[in-house]
Amino acid sequence: MALHGEEQRRLSEIERQLAAENPRLAQRLAELRPMRVSGILLSVLCILGSLVIGLFLLVAAAQSQTLVLFVIGTVFTSVLPTALIWRAWLHRL
């Protein structure tokens, strides 16, 4: 979420004050910032993971002839990727 000009200016001022008062703490906080992963990359990885898990479950269901595994595998291979794509598409609107 982007900050407005005044908010960004105030945040920068707080960061400068912290660095001046306690440089060690400022350094530790800077190191704790999470790495940003692209939303598209994360969505693609989730969809691919869902497909792989779903296909694995479908193969297991075919070998063991278990209806529950078949249903869960179908959800993972069709419903979950569709929901993730739908969510990503709606988020862009």
C-alpha positions in Angstrom: 0.0 0.0 0.0 1.5 3.3 -1.1 1.8 6.1 1.4 0.7 9.7 0.6 3.4 12.4 0.4 2.9 13.7 4.0 2.8 10.2 5.5 6.0 9.2 3.6 7.7 12.4 4.7 6.8 11.8 8.4 7.9 8.1 8.2 11.3 9.2 6.7 11.6 11.7 9.5 10.9 9.0 12.2 13.5 6.7 10.5 16.1 9.5 10.6 15.4 10.2 14.2 15.7 6.6 15.1 19.0 6.2 13.3 20.4 9.3 15.1 19.2 8.2 18.5 19.9 4.4 18.3 21.8 3.4 15.2 22.2 -0.2 16.4 18.4 -0.7 16.7 17.9 1.1 13.3 20.3 -1.4 11.7 18.6 -4.4 13.3 15.2 -3.2 12.1 16.5 -2.6 8.6 17.7 -6.2 8.5 14.3 -7.5 9.6 12.4 -6.1 6.6 10.8 -9.0 4.7 11.8 -9.7 1.2 9.1 -8.7 -1.3 7.9 -11.5 -3.6 5.9 -10.5 -6.6 2.2 -11.2 -6.3 2.2 -12.8 -9.8 5.1 -15.1 -9.0 3.4 -16.2 -5.7 0.1 -16.8 -7.6 1.8 -18.9 -10.3 3.7 -21.0 -7.6 0.4 -21.6 -5.7 -1.4 -22.7 -8.9 1.4 -25.0 -9.9 1.7 -26.4 -6.4 -2.1 -27.0 -6.3 -1.9 -28.8 -9.7 1.0 -31.1 -8.7 -0.7 -32.0 -5.4 -4.0 -32.6 -7.1 -2.5 -34.8 -9.8 -0.7 -36.8 -7.1 -3.9 -37.3 -5.2 -5.7 -38.4 -8.4 -3.1 -41.0 -9.1 -3.3 -42.2 -5.5 -7.1 -42.3 -5.8 -6.9 -44.3 -9.1 -4.6 -46.9 -7.5 -6.5 -47.3 -4.2 -9.9 -46.7 -5.7 -10.8 -44.3 -2.9 -13.6 -41.8 -3.6 -12.5 -39.3 -1.0 -9.0 -39.0 -2.6 -10.6 -38.6 -6.0 -12.8 -35.7 -4.8 -9.9 -34.0 -3.0 -7.7 -34.4 -6.0 -10.4 -33.0 -8.3 -10.7 -30.0 -6.0 -6.9 -29.4 -6.0 -6.6 -29.8 -9.8 -9.6 -27.8 -10.9 -11.4 -25.8 -8.2 -8.5 -24.4 -6.3 -6.5 -23.1 -9.4 -9.7 -21.6 -10.8 -10.4 -19.8 -7.5 -6.8 -18.5 -7.4 -6.9 -17.2 -11.0 -10.4 -15.7 -10.3 -9.1 -13.9 -7.2 -6.1 -12.6 -9.0 -8.2 -11.3 -11.9 -10.7 -9.6 -9.5 -7.8 -8.1 -7.5 -6.5 -6.4 -10.7 -9.9 -4.8 -11.4 
